[in-house]
Amino acid sequence: MAYLQKEGCLLRAEHNLLGEAFLVMASAAGIQQQQEVLAWLLEPLSKEWTQLEWQNAYLSDPTGLVHLCSETQFMWSLFHTVTFFEKALKRSGFRKGNINFLNNSAGSSGPLHPMASHLSWMLPPLLKILRAIHSLWSPPVTRALTGEVKGALVMSDVERNTLLGEANSKLSKGALTFSNGSQIDMNKEGYAESIEIDIRNWLKGIRDSGYNVLGLSATIGDSFFKCLDVHYVALALVENIQSMEFRHIRQLVHSILIPLVKCCPPDLWEVWLEKLLRPLLVHTQLALNCSWSSLLQEGRAKVPDLHGILGGSDLKVEVMEEKLLRDLTREICLLLSVLASSGLNVGLPSLEQSGHISRVDASSLKDLDTFASISMVGFVLKHKGIALPALQLTLDVFKWNDGEAVNKVTSFCGAIILLAILTNNVELLQFVSKDLFYAIIQGLALESNGIISADLVGLCREIFVYLSDRDPAPRQILLSLPCITLQDLLAFEEALTKTSSPKDQKQHMKSLLISASGNQLKALAVQKSVNVITNVSNWNYIQNTKGFQCFQLVSMGLVV
């Protein structure tokens, strides 16, 4: 391979494919063989990759990166190096059913991941490249860019078509396919139809593979977190978060931050997570709220991705804007659900495990700090820099008509409610009893939340049953609904005392909300009108005069 490459008979892309094949074979032979093959394949790359000359020349400031974009051969050589790192991380490791390599903690006696020893030299230059790329979207830098580089920042036709759900034209067999389905032609070793397209393809390729390399590296565990300076990681990833487009923030969260949050050792939460999550959540809360307000009030999302760069019909622009907005909203909500996942909250008991059926004795309440080291949500709530934007995002989501986003955030709401029940934190109690309780009821007014209305009613039930005796807000909010009297509320409370079944209590809560709102909670009305019919043939679809869908069962003579 070295000889063929030296003679110019082996392209870098072909070298990567052969190297990947050797890694596949080595993975069946054991850890030692994987380490030997990785050393053989990575040692030549490390000599060039770690040289400070090219890093200082091209990555010290944005003008250096612009200069790199004119060095086509070296630019694409860096790209192939990064993509091989990605292949090496994907193809090496422990076989399923063997040793779990995701958490090589300091106390672990198991073998390290075969790539663990390479992270310390592999990742710092990559972080420099990503920081330089991110800086290109910063307004002062963008204004100073040349025509080709500035044009390369614009979304490609392939990406636009993907957002619109339109088919892209087929490329040759030598095309490189990215994670989102878009492609670039690699047969020319980086010589595309124009300089602008070439630079755009390189920026996208480095971003896609570079993000994946960092995300895969994070799953290795301690070796990742202890070989990097978190301050520089934060600079590389979120220094220019306010200038990033929605599509790039979504990719950053999906490929890097979610794996990083999942795999960060608890003893390093304090060091790592606030530096990365705080700027992300502060910015996305403001940006998403602004775009959603624009969408709901003016019919246009006005996301940063499409500012001044799109031609074509207004309708297509609006579709792409809304798609980008919803994609980022759902990804941020997914991040919140990861924070609330059971694996990161092993110290947070369920209500059943805690032995509380309806009310919690005041003497058993704990300090919130008790949960900060054994529950990720407890950690988040302890650190107001993360907690405030996360909690505001949670409230905002219930105002936006995106049922999928609400579905993702409900587990985070459940963990917050549980901590409010189990702790003596007054601020958290007030937030859950007033702000969150009201926001959930507000969310039930949106038809888009019909599919998850049962979960939302369940959250309302938990808040009222466990917290209404500690805070008056739940009762006050219910009494503020348009069609409820004090007698109705007292009858509801009496019904709750007669059963300890969560299912029955949820049904009482649902019935109260429907009647108290004057049947204006559309999510509950939608759920009520849905009937599942199976094993029925010969039915005709009809539309009634009120616009509701119904089915005429011809063979049975019934209308549902």
VORO-972766 format. One record per residue (C-alpha): x, y, z; residue in one letter; residue number from 1. Coordinates in steps of 0.1 Angstrom, whole numbers, plus 5000, padded with zeros to 4 digits. Layout:
N
[[X; Y; Z]; "a"; NUM];
...
END
This chain:
560
[[5000; 5000; 5000]; "m"; 1];
[[5028; 5024; 5009]; "a"; 2];
[[5046; 5016; 4976]; "y"; 3];
[[5015; 5020; 4955]; "l"; 4];
[[5007; 5053; 4972]; "q"; 5];
[[5043; 5066; 4967]; "k"; 6];
[[5041; 5057; 4930]; "e"; 7];
[[5008; 5076; 4927]; "g"; 8];
[[4989; 5044; 4919]; "c"; 9];
[[4968; 5044; 4950]; "l"; 10];
[[4944; 5073; 4957]; "l"; 11];
[[4938; 5083; 4993]; "r"; 12];
[[4901; 5072; 4992]; "a"; 13];
[[4913; 5038; 4980]; "e"; 14];
[[4939; 5036; 5008]; "h"; 15];
[[4911; 5043; 5033]; "n"; 16];
[[4890; 5015; 5019]; "l"; 17];
[[4918; 4990; 5021]; "l"; 18];
[[4927; 5001; 5056]; "g"; 19];
[[4890; 4997; 5066]; "e"; 20];
[[4891; 4961; 5052]; "a"; 21];
[[4921; 4953; 5073]; "f"; 22];
[[4904; 4967; 5104]; "l"; 23];
[[4873; 4945; 5097]; "v"; 24];
[[4896; 4914; 5096]; "m"; 25];
[[4915; 4925; 5127]; "a"; 26];
[[4883; 4930; 5147]; "s"; 27];
[[4876; 4892; 5144]; "a"; 28];
[[4911; 4884; 5157]; "a"; 29];
[[4911; 4901; 5190]; "g"; 30];
[[4923; 4933; 5208]; "i"; 31];
[[4960; 4928; 5203]; "q"; 32];
[[4956; 4923; 5165]; "q"; 33];
[[4934; 4954; 5163]; "q"; 34];
[[4960; 4975; 5182]; "q"; 35];
[[4988; 4963; 5158]; "e"; 36];
[[4968; 4970; 5127]; "v"; 37];
[[4958; 5004; 5140]; "l"; 38];
[[4994; 5013; 5148]; "a"; 39];
[[5005; 5002; 5113]; "w"; 40];
[[4978; 5023; 5096]; "l"; 41];
[[4978; 5053; 5119]; "l"; 42];
[[5015; 5059; 5125]; "e"; 43];
[[5022; 5073; 5089]; "p"; 44];
[[4991; 5095; 5093]; "l"; 45];
[[5002; 5108; 5127]; "s"; 46];
[[5035; 5121; 5114]; "k"; 47];
[[5018; 5145; 5090]; "e"; 48];
[[4987; 5152; 5112]; "w"; 49];
[[5006; 5163; 5143]; "t"; 50];
[[5030; 5187; 5125]; "q"; 51];
[[5027; 5222; 5139]; "l"; 52];
[[5038; 5239; 5107]; "e"; 53];
[[5005; 5233; 5088]; "w"; 54];
[[4984; 5239; 5119]; "q"; 55];
[[5001; 5273; 5125]; "n"; 56];
[[4999; 5282; 5089]; "a"; 57];
[[4963; 5273; 5082]; "y"; 58];
[[4944; 5272; 5116]; "l"; 59];
[[4957; 5301; 5136]; "s"; 60];
[[4931; 5325; 5122]; "d"; 61];
[[4903; 5325; 5096]; "p"; 62];
[[4925; 5339; 5069]; "t"; 63];
[[4947; 5308; 5072]; "g"; 64];
[[4918; 5285; 5066]; "l"; 65];
[[4909; 5306; 5035]; "v"; 66];
[[4944; 5300; 5023]; "h"; 67];
[[4941; 5263; 5030]; "l"; 68];
[[4910; 5263; 5007]; "c"; 69];
[[4933; 5273; 4978]; "s"; 70];
[[4957; 5244; 4985]; "e"; 71];
[[4934; 5217; 4970]; "t"; 72];
[[4957; 5187; 4973]; "q"; 73];
[[4966; 5193; 5009]; "f"; 74];
[[4930; 5203; 5018]; "m"; 75];
[[4916; 5170; 5005]; "w"; 76];
[[4945; 5150; 5021]; "s"; 77];
[[4933; 5164; 5055]; "l"; 78];
[[4897; 5153; 5046]; "f"; 79];
[[4908; 5117; 5039]; "h"; 80];
[[4928; 5116; 5071]; "t"; 81];
[[4897; 5127; 5091]; "v"; 82];
[[4874; 5102; 5073]; "t"; 83];
[[4899; 5074; 5081]; "f"; 84];
[[4898; 5083; 5118]; "f"; 85];
[[4861; 5079; 5116]; "e"; 86];
[[4864; 5045; 5099]; "k"; 87];
[[4890; 5034; 5125]; "a"; 88];
[[4867; 5043; 5154]; "l"; 89];
[[4837; 5026; 5138]; "k"; 90];
[[4856; 4994; 5129]; "r"; 91];
[[4876; 4989; 5160]; "s"; 92];
[[4865; 4980; 5195]; "g"; 93];
[[4851; 4951; 5214]; "f"; 94];
[[4827; 4926; 5198]; "r"; 95];
[[4791; 4927; 5210]; "k"; 96];
[[4785; 4903; 5239]; "g"; 97];
[[4821; 4907; 5250]; "n"; 98];
[[4835; 4935; 5272]; "i"; 99];
[[4816; 4968; 5274]; "n"; 100];
[[4840; 4994; 5263]; "f"; 101];
[[4818; 5024; 5267]; "l"; 102];
[[4829; 5033; 5301]; "n"; 103];
[[4866; 5027; 5308]; "n"; 104];
[[4866; 5044; 5341]; "s"; 105];
[[4897; 5050; 5362]; "a"; 106];
[[4888; 5020; 5384]; "g"; 107];
[[4881; 4997; 5355]; "s"; 108];
[[4904; 4967; 5353]; "s"; 109];
[[4892; 4958; 5317]; "g"; 110];
[[4913; 4965; 5286]; "p"; 111];
[[4912; 4999; 5270]; "l"; 112];
[[4895; 5005; 5237]; "h"; 113];
[[4921; 4999; 5209]; "p"; 114];
[[4918; 5036; 5198]; "m"; 115];
[[4921; 5050; 5233]; "a"; 116];
[[4959; 5056; 5230]; "s"; 117];
[[4955; 5075; 5197]; "h"; 118];
[[4930; 5101; 5209]; "l"; 119];
[[4956; 5124; 5225]; "s"; 120];
[[4973; 5131; 5192]; "w"; 121];
[[4943; 5126; 5169]; "m"; 122];
[[4918; 5150; 5184]; "l"; 123];
[[4936; 5184; 5191]; "p"; 124];
[[4943; 5192; 5154]; "p"; 125];
[[4907; 5182; 5145]; "l"; 126];
[[4893; 5206; 5171]; "l"; 127];
[[4915; 5233; 5156]; "k"; 128];
[[4900; 5226; 5122]; "i"; 129];
[[4864; 5226; 5135]; "l"; 130];
[[4870; 5258; 5154]; "r"; 131];
[[4883; 5275; 5123]; "a"; 132];
[[4854; 5262; 5102]; "i"; 133];
[[4828; 5274; 5128]; "h"; 134];
[[4844; 5309; 5127]; "s"; 135];
[[4837; 5313; 5090]; "l"; 136];
[[4800; 5319; 5098]; "w"; 137];
[[4808; 5347; 5123]; "s"; 138];
[[4796; 5380; 5107]; "p"; 139];
[[4829; 5398; 5109]; "p"; 140];
[[4847; 5369; 5093]; "v"; 141];
[[4820; 5363; 5067]; "t"; 142];
[[4821; 5399; 5055]; "r"; 143];
[[4858; 5396; 5049]; "a"; 144];
[[4856; 5364; 5029]; "l"; 145];
[[4864; 5361; 4992]; "t"; 146];
[[4836; 5353; 4968]; "g"; 147];
[[4843; 5316; 4964]; "e"; 148];
[[4846; 5309; 5001]; "v"; 149];
[[4816; 5330; 5010]; "k"; 150];
[[4796; 5312; 4983]; "g"; 151];
[[4807; 5279; 4997]; "a"; 152];
[[4789; 5287; 5030]; "l"; 153];
[[4755; 5286; 5012]; "v"; 154];
[[4734; 5255; 5014]; "m"; 155];
[[4739; 5232; 4984]; "s"; 156];
[[4711; 5222; 4960]; "d"; 157];
[[4714; 5187; 4973]; "v"; 158];
[[4707; 5198; 5009]; "e"; 159];
[[4678; 5220; 4997]; "r"; 160];
[[4663; 5191; 4978]; "n"; 161];
[[4667; 5169; 5009]; "t"; 162];
[[4649; 5194; 5031]; "l"; 163];
[[4621; 5196; 5005]; "l"; 164];
[[4619; 5158; 5002]; "g"; 165];
[[4628; 5160; 4965]; "e"; 166];
[[4649; 5135; 4946]; "a"; 167];
[[4686; 5143; 4939]; "n"; 168];
[[4703; 5134; 4907]; "s"; 169];
[[4724; 5102; 4908]; "k"; 170];
[[4761; 5105; 4910]; "l"; 171];
[[4788; 5080; 4899]; "s"; 172];
[[4798; 5049; 4918]; "k"; 173];
[[4827; 5069; 4932]; "g"; 174];
[[4804; 5092; 4951]; "a"; 175];
[[4808; 5097; 4988]; "l"; 176];
[[4776; 5096; 5007]; "t"; 177];
[[4771; 5117; 5039]; "f"; 178];
[[4751; 5108; 5069]; "s"; 179];
[[4721; 5128; 5057]; "n"; 180];
[[4720; 5111; 5023]; "g"; 181];
[[4738; 5139; 5003]; "s"; 182];
[[4768; 5130; 4982]; "q"; 183];
[[4799; 5144; 4966]; "i"; 184];
[[4820; 5129; 4938]; "d"; 185];
[[4854; 5117; 4950]; "m"; 186];
[[4867; 5103; 4917]; "n"; 187];
[[4885; 5135; 4910]; "k"; 188];
[[4903; 5136; 4943]; "e"; 189];
[[4888; 5170; 4952]; "g"; 190];
[[4886; 5186; 4917]; "y"; 191];
[[4849; 5195; 4915]; "a"; 192];
[[4830; 5216; 4889]; "e"; 193];
[[4841; 5248; 4905]; "s"; 194];
[[4862; 5262; 4933]; "i"; 195];
[[4831; 5271; 4952]; "e"; 196];
[[4815; 5237; 4950]; "i"; 197];
[[4849; 5221; 4959]; "d"; 198];
[[4852; 5242; 4991]; "i"; 199];
[[4816; 5236; 5000]; "r"; 200];
[[4820; 5198; 4997]; "n"; 201];
[[4852; 5199; 5018]; "w"; 202];
[[4836; 5220; 5045]; "l"; 203];
[[4806; 5196; 5047]; "k"; 204];
[[4828; 5165; 5045]; "g"; 205];
[[4851; 5177; 5073]; "i"; 206];
[[4822; 5188; 5095]; "r"; 207];
[[4803; 5155; 5090]; "d"; 208];
[[4833; 5132; 5096]; "s"; 209];
[[4848; 5155; 5122]; "g"; 210];
[[4817; 5156; 5143]; "y"; 211];
[[4814; 5118; 5141]; "n"; 212];
[[4850; 5113; 5151]; "v"; 213];
[[4844; 5134; 5183]; "l"; 214];
[[4811; 5117; 5191]; "g"; 215];
[[4826; 5082; 5186]; "l"; 216];
[[4856; 5091; 5207]; "s"; 217];
[[4834; 5103; 5235]; "a"; 218];
[[4819; 5068; 5237]; "t"; 219];
[[4853; 5054; 5247]; "i"; 220];
[[4850; 5070; 5281]; "g"; 221];
[[4877; 5083; 5304]; "d"; 222];
[[4904; 5082; 5277]; "s"; 223];
[[4885; 5108; 5258]; "f"; 224];
[[4876; 5131; 5287]; "f"; 225];
[[4910; 5130; 5304]; "k"; 226];
[[4932; 5135; 5273]; "c"; 227];
[[4915; 5168; 5263]; "l"; 228];
[[4913; 5203; 5277]; "d"; 229];
[[4876; 5210; 5282]; "v"; 230];
[[4882; 5248; 5277]; "h"; 231];
[[4896; 5242; 5242]; "y"; 232];
[[4868; 5218; 5234]; "v"; 233];
[[4843; 5244; 5244]; "a"; 234];
[[4861; 5270; 5222]; "l"; 235];
[[4861; 5247; 5192]; "a"; 236];
[[4824; 5237; 5195]; "l"; 237];
[[4804; 5265; 5210]; "v"; 238];
[[4826; 5296; 5208]; "e"; 239];
[[4806; 5307; 5177]; "n"; 240];
[[4773; 5290; 5186]; "i"; 241];
[[4754; 5323; 5181]; "q"; 242];
[[4766; 5324; 5144]; "s"; 243];
[[4758; 5288; 5136]; "m"; 244];
[[4729; 5279; 5114]; "e"; 245];
[[4702; 5257; 5127]; "f"; 246];
[[4712; 5227; 5105]; "r"; 247];
[[4747; 5228; 5120]; "h"; 248];
[[4736; 5232; 5156]; "i"; 249];
[[4713; 5202; 5151]; "r"; 250];
[[4742; 5182; 5138]; "q"; 251];
[[4765; 5193; 5166]; "l"; 252];
[[4740; 5182; 5192]; "v"; 253];
[[4732; 5149; 5175]; "h"; 254];
[[4767; 5138; 5166]; "s"; 255];
[[4788; 5152; 5195]; "i"; 256];
[[4769; 5165; 5225]; "l"; 257];
[[4744; 5137; 5230]; "i"; 258];
[[4771; 5110; 5229]; "p"; 259];
[[4793; 5132; 5252]; "l"; 260];
[[4765; 5137; 5277]; "v"; 261];
[[4757; 5100; 5277]; "k"; 262];
[[4793; 5089; 5283]; "c"; 263];
[[4807; 5116; 5306]; "c"; 264];
[[4817; 5100; 5339]; "p"; 265];
[[4797; 5115; 5368]; "p"; 266];
[[4829; 5128; 5385]; "d"; 267];
[[4835; 5149; 5354]; "l"; 268];
[[4800; 5164; 5350]; "w"; 269];
[[4811; 5195; 5369]; "e"; 270];
[[4841; 5200; 5347]; "v"; 271];
[[4826; 5193; 5313]; "w"; 272];
[[4789; 5198; 5310]; "l"; 273];
[[4783; 5233; 5322]; "e"; 274];
[[4809; 5247; 5298]; "k"; 275];
[[4793; 5229; 5268]; "l"; 276];
[[4756; 5229; 5277]; "l"; 277];
[[4752; 5264; 5291]; "r"; 278];
[[4761; 5284; 5259]; "p"; 279];
[[4742; 5259; 5237]; "l"; 280];
[[4709; 5260; 5258]; "l"; 281];
[[4711; 5298; 5263]; "v"; 282];
[[4714; 5304; 5226]; "h"; 283];
[[4689; 5278; 5213]; "t"; 284];
[[4662; 5288; 5238]; "q"; 285];
[[4664; 5324; 5225]; "l"; 286];
[[4668; 5315; 5188]; "a"; 287];
[[4640; 5288; 5188]; "l"; 288];
[[4616; 5311; 5206]; "n"; 289];
[[4622; 5339; 5181]; "c"; 290];
[[4617; 5316; 5151]; "s"; 291];
[[4587; 5299; 5165]; "w"; 292];
[[4571; 5333; 5174]; "s"; 293];
[[4577; 5344; 5138]; "s"; 294];
[[4562; 5312; 5124]; "l"; 295];
[[4531; 5312; 5146]; "l"; 296];
[[4525; 5350; 5142]; "q"; 297];
[[4537; 5357; 5107]; "e"; 298];
[[4537; 5323; 5090]; "g"; 299];
[[4575; 5324; 5084]; "r"; 300];
[[4601; 5308; 5107]; "a"; 301];
[[4630; 5331; 5095]; "k"; 302];
[[4658; 5307; 5104]; "v"; 303];
[[4694; 5318; 5100]; "p"; 304];
[[4702; 5291; 5074]; "d"; 305];
[[4683; 5307; 5046]; "l"; 306];
[[4691; 5344; 5052]; "h"; 307];
[[4698; 5360; 5018]; "g"; 308];
[[4709; 5328; 5001]; "i"; 309];
[[4679; 5312; 4986]; "l"; 310];
[[4661; 5318; 4953]; "g"; 311];
[[4630; 5301; 4941]; "g"; 312];
[[4594; 5302; 4952]; "s"; 313];
[[4584; 5316; 4986]; "d"; 314];
[[4565; 5284; 4993]; "l"; 315];
[[4597; 5263; 4991]; "k"; 316];
[[4616; 5288; 5013]; "v"; 317];
[[4588; 5286; 5039]; "e"; 318];
[[4588; 5247; 5038]; "v"; 319];
[[4626; 5246; 5043]; "m"; 320];
[[4625; 5272; 5071]; "e"; 321];
[[4599; 5252; 5090]; "e"; 322];
[[4617; 5219; 5084]; "k"; 323];
[[4649; 5233; 5098]; "l"; 324];
[[4631; 5249; 5128]; "l"; 325];
[[4613; 5216; 5137]; "r"; 326];
[[4644; 5195; 5132]; "d"; 327];
[[4664; 5216; 5157]; "l"; 328];
[[4635; 5219; 5181]; "t"; 329];
[[4632; 5181; 5182]; "r"; 330];
[[4670; 5176; 5186]; "e"; 331];
[[4672; 5199; 5216]; "i"; 332];
[[4642; 5182; 5231]; "c"; 333];
[[4659; 5148; 5225]; "l"; 334];
[[4690; 5162; 5244]; "l"; 335];
[[4667; 5171; 5273]; "l"; 336];
[[4652; 5136; 5272]; "s"; 337];
[[4688; 5121; 5273]; "v"; 338];
[[4695; 5142; 5304]; "l"; 339];
[[4665; 5125; 5320]; "a"; 340];
[[4673; 5090; 5308]; "s"; 341];
[[4674; 5062; 5334]; "s"; 342];
[[4711; 5054; 5329]; "g"; 343];
[[4721; 5090; 5339]; "l"; 344];
[[4696; 5091; 5368]; "n"; 345];
[[4703; 5059; 5386]; "v"; 346];
[[4700; 5076; 5420]; "g"; 347];
[[4666; 5090; 5413]; "l"; 348];
[[4639; 5066; 5426]; "p"; 349];
[[4604; 5063; 5411]; "s"; 350];
[[4575; 5073; 5432]; "l"; 351];
[[4567; 5036; 5437]; "e"; 352];
[[4603; 5028; 5448]; "q"; 353];
[[4602; 5058; 5472]; "s"; 354];
[[4571; 5043; 5489]; "g"; 355];
[[4549; 5074; 5483]; "h"; 356];
[[4514; 5067; 5471]; "i"; 357];
[[4498; 5101; 5473]; "s"; 358];
[[4514; 5125; 5497]; "r"; 359];
[[4551; 5129; 5508]; "v"; 360];
[[4558; 5134; 5544]; "d"; 361];
[[4577; 5167; 5550]; "a"; 362];
[[4603; 5150; 5572]; "s"; 363];
[[4614; 5127; 5543]; "s"; 364];
[[4621; 5156; 5519]; "l"; 365];
[[4658; 5158; 5509]; "k"; 366];
[[4680; 5187; 5498]; "d"; 367];
[[4684; 5190; 5460]; "l"; 368];
[[4721; 5188; 5464]; "d"; 369];
[[4717; 5152; 5475]; "t"; 370];
[[4707; 5143; 5439]; "f"; 371];
[[4733; 5164; 5421]; "a"; 372];
[[4759; 5137; 5419]; "s"; 373];
[[4736; 5107; 5414]; "i"; 374];
[[4711; 5122; 5389]; "s"; 375];
[[4719; 5141; 5358]; "m"; 376];
[[4686; 5161; 5361]; "v"; 377];
[[4696; 5169; 5397]; "g"; 378];
[[4730; 5181; 5385]; "f"; 379];
[[4713; 5203; 5359]; "v"; 380];
[[4689; 5218; 5384]; "l"; 381];
[[4717; 5226; 5408]; "k"; 382];
[[4736; 5246; 5381]; "h"; 383];
[[4714; 5276; 5372]; "k"; 384];
[[4734; 5284; 5342]; "g"; 385];
[[4721; 5252; 5326]; "i"; 386];
[[4688; 5250; 5345]; "a"; 387];
[[4673; 5283; 5336]; "l"; 388];
[[4675; 5280; 5298]; "p"; 389];
[[4665; 5243; 5300]; "a"; 390];
[[4635; 5250; 5321]; "l"; 391];
[[4624; 5279; 5299]; "q"; 392];
[[4628; 5257; 5268]; "l"; 393];
[[4606; 5231; 5285]; "t"; 394];
[[4578; 5257; 5290]; "l"; 395];
[[4582; 5271; 5255]; "d"; 396];
[[4578; 5237; 5238]; "v"; 397];
[[4542; 5234; 5251]; "f"; 398];
[[4533; 5266; 5232]; "k"; 399];
[[4547; 5253; 5199]; "w"; 400];
[[4526; 5231; 5178]; "n"; 401];
[[4550; 5202; 5175]; "d"; 402];
[[4538; 5170; 5191]; "g"; 403];
[[4570; 5151; 5184]; "e"; 404];
[[4590; 5177; 5204]; "a"; 405];
[[4566; 5176; 5233]; "v"; 406];
[[4568; 5138; 5233]; "n"; 407];
[[4605; 5140; 5236]; "k"; 408];
[[4605; 5165; 5265]; "v"; 409];
[[4579; 5147; 5287]; "t"; 410];
[[4605; 5125; 5303]; "s"; 411];
[[4625; 5156; 5313]; "f"; 412];
[[4593; 5170; 5328]; "c"; 413];
[[4587; 5138; 5347]; "g"; 414];
[[4622; 5139; 5362]; "a"; 415];
[[4617; 5175; 5372]; "i"; 416];
[[4583; 5168; 5388]; "i"; 417];
[[4598; 5138; 5407]; "l"; 418];
[[4626; 5160; 5421]; "l"; 419];
[[4601; 5186; 5432]; "a"; 420];
[[4582; 5159; 5450]; "i"; 421];
[[4612; 5144; 5467]; "l"; 422];
[[4631; 5176; 5477]; "t"; 423];
[[4625; 5206; 5498]; "n"; 424];
[[4636; 5231; 5472]; "n"; 425];
[[4611; 5259; 5472]; "v"; 426];
[[4620; 5274; 5438]; "e"; 427];
[[4616; 5240; 5421]; "l"; 428];
[[4583; 5234; 5439]; "l"; 429];
[[4570; 5268; 5427]; "q"; 430];
[[4582; 5262; 5392]; "f"; 431];
[[4565; 5228; 5389]; "v"; 432];
[[4533; 5237; 5407]; "s"; 433];
[[4527; 5269; 5388]; "k"; 434];
[[4547; 5273; 5356]; "d"; 435];
[[4550; 5237; 5345]; "l"; 436];
[[4514; 5228; 5355]; "f"; 437];
[[4500; 5257; 5336]; "y"; 438];
[[4523; 5251; 5305]; "a"; 439];
[[4512; 5214; 5303]; "i"; 440];
[[4475; 5224; 5304]; "i"; 441];
[[4483; 5250; 5277]; "q"; 442];
[[4499; 5223; 5257]; "g"; 443];
[[4467; 5202; 5259]; "l"; 444];
[[4449; 5230; 5240]; "a"; 445];
[[4469; 5221; 5209]; "l"; 446];
[[4456; 5194; 5187]; "e"; 447];
[[4491; 5184; 5177]; "s"; 448];
[[4496; 5170; 5212]; "n"; 449];
[[4467; 5146; 5209]; "g"; 450];
[[4488; 5115; 5205]; "i"; 451];
[[4506; 5121; 5238]; "i"; 452];
[[4477; 5137; 5257]; "s"; 453];
[[4476; 5106; 5281]; "a"; 454];
[[4512; 5113; 5292]; "d"; 455];
[[4504; 5150; 5297]; "l"; 456];
[[4474; 5142; 5318]; "v"; 457];
[[4496; 5118; 5338]; "g"; 458];
[[4520; 5147; 5345]; "l"; 459];
[[4491; 5169; 5356]; "c"; 460];
[[4479; 5142; 5379]; "r"; 461];
[[4513; 5138; 5396]; "e"; 462];
[[4517; 5175; 5402]; "i"; 463];
[[4482; 5179; 5417]; "f"; 464];
[[4482; 5147; 5438]; "v"; 465];
[[4517; 5151; 5452]; "y"; 466];
[[4522; 5189; 5454]; "l"; 467];
[[4488; 5206; 5458]; "s"; 468];
[[4490; 5203; 5496]; "d"; 469];
[[4524; 5221; 5495]; "r"; 470];
[[4516; 5249; 5471]; "d"; 471];
[[4482; 5265; 5462]; "p"; 472];
[[4491; 5271; 5426]; "a"; 473];
[[4476; 5238; 5411]; "p"; 474];
[[4442; 5245; 5427]; "r"; 475];
[[4444; 5282; 5416]; "q"; 476];
[[4452; 5272; 5380]; "i"; 477];
[[4423; 5247; 5378]; "l"; 478];
[[4399; 5273; 5393]; "l"; 479];
[[4410; 5298; 5366]; "s"; 480];
[[4397; 5275; 5338]; "l"; 481];
[[4365; 5290; 5323]; "p"; 482];
[[4339; 5263; 5332]; "c"; 483];
[[4348; 5251; 5367]; "i"; 484];
[[4333; 5259; 5401]; "t"; 485];
[[4347; 5254; 5436]; "l"; 486];
[[4322; 5226; 5441]; "q"; 487];
[[4336; 5209; 5409]; "d"; 488];
[[4371; 5211; 5423]; "l"; 489];
[[4360; 5198; 5457]; "l"; 490];
[[4342; 5169; 5441]; "a"; 491];
[[4373; 5161; 5421]; "f"; 492];
[[4395; 5161; 5452]; "e"; 493];
[[4371; 5138; 5470]; "e"; 494];
[[4371; 5114; 5440]; "a"; 495];
[[4409; 5113; 5442]; "l"; 496];
[[4409; 5104; 5479]; "t"; 497];
[[4387; 5074; 5471]; "k"; 498];
[[4412; 5056; 5449]; "t"; 499];
[[4450; 5050; 5450]; "s"; 500];
[[4451; 5038; 5414]; "s"; 501];
[[4471; 5061; 5392]; "p"; 502];
[[4450; 5050; 5362]; "k"; 503];
[[4417; 5060; 5379]; "d"; 504];
[[4432; 5092; 5392]; "q"; 505];
[[4444; 5101; 5356]; "k"; 506];
[[4409; 5094; 5344]; "q"; 507];
[[4395; 5118; 5370]; "h"; 508];
[[4420; 5144; 5360]; "m"; 509];
[[4412; 5140; 5323]; "k"; 510];
[[4374; 5143; 5330]; "s"; 511];
[[4379; 5175; 5351]; "l"; 512];
[[4402; 5191; 5325]; "l"; 513];
[[4377; 5184; 5297]; "i"; 514];
[[4347; 5198; 5316]; "s"; 515];
[[4366; 5227; 5333]; "a"; 516];
[[4379; 5239; 5299]; "s"; 517];
[[4345; 5238; 5282]; "g"; 518];
[[4359; 5210; 5260]; "n"; 519];
[[4385; 5235; 5246]; "q"; 520];
[[4415; 5213; 5252]; "l"; 521];
[[4418; 5200; 5217]; "k"; 522];
[[4444; 5173; 5225]; "a"; 523];
[[4419; 5156; 5247]; "l"; 524];
[[4391; 5160; 5222]; "a"; 525];
[[4412; 5145; 5195]; "v"; 526];
[[4421; 5115; 5217]; "q"; 527];
[[4384; 5111; 5226]; "k"; 528];
[[4373; 5110; 5189]; "s"; 529];
[[4399; 5084; 5178]; "v"; 530];
[[4386; 5049; 5175]; "n"; 531];
[[4408; 5020; 5164]; "v"; 532];
[[4389; 4995; 5143]; "i"; 533];
[[4404; 4962; 5132]; "t"; 534];
[[4394; 4933; 5110]; "n"; 535];
[[4367; 4953; 5092]; "v"; 536];
[[4363; 4951; 5055]; "s"; 537];
[[4342; 4970; 5029]; "n"; 538];
[[4342; 5004; 5045]; "w"; 539];
[[4339; 5038; 5028]; "n"; 540];
[[4355; 5070; 5039]; "y"; 541];
[[4332; 5100; 5042]; "i"; 542];
[[4335; 5135; 5055]; "q"; 543];
[[4308; 5150; 5077]; "n"; 544];
[[4296; 5185; 5076]; "t"; 545];
[[4316; 5196; 5106]; "k"; 546];
[[4349; 5185; 5091]; "g"; 547];
[[4355; 5155; 5113]; "f"; 548];
[[4367; 5123; 5098]; "q"; 549];
[[4345; 5093; 5102]; "c"; 550];
[[4341; 5059; 5087]; "f"; 551];
[[4309; 5043; 5073]; "q"; 552];
[[4309; 5006; 5079]; "l"; 553];
[[4287; 4994; 5051]; "v"; 554];
[[4286; 4958; 5061]; "s"; 555];
[[4276; 4966; 5097]; "m"; 556];
[[4254; 4996; 5091]; "g"; 557];
[[4273; 5018; 5116]; "l"; 558];
[[4289; 5051; 5115]; "v"; 559];
[[4318; 5056; 5139]; "v"; 560];
END
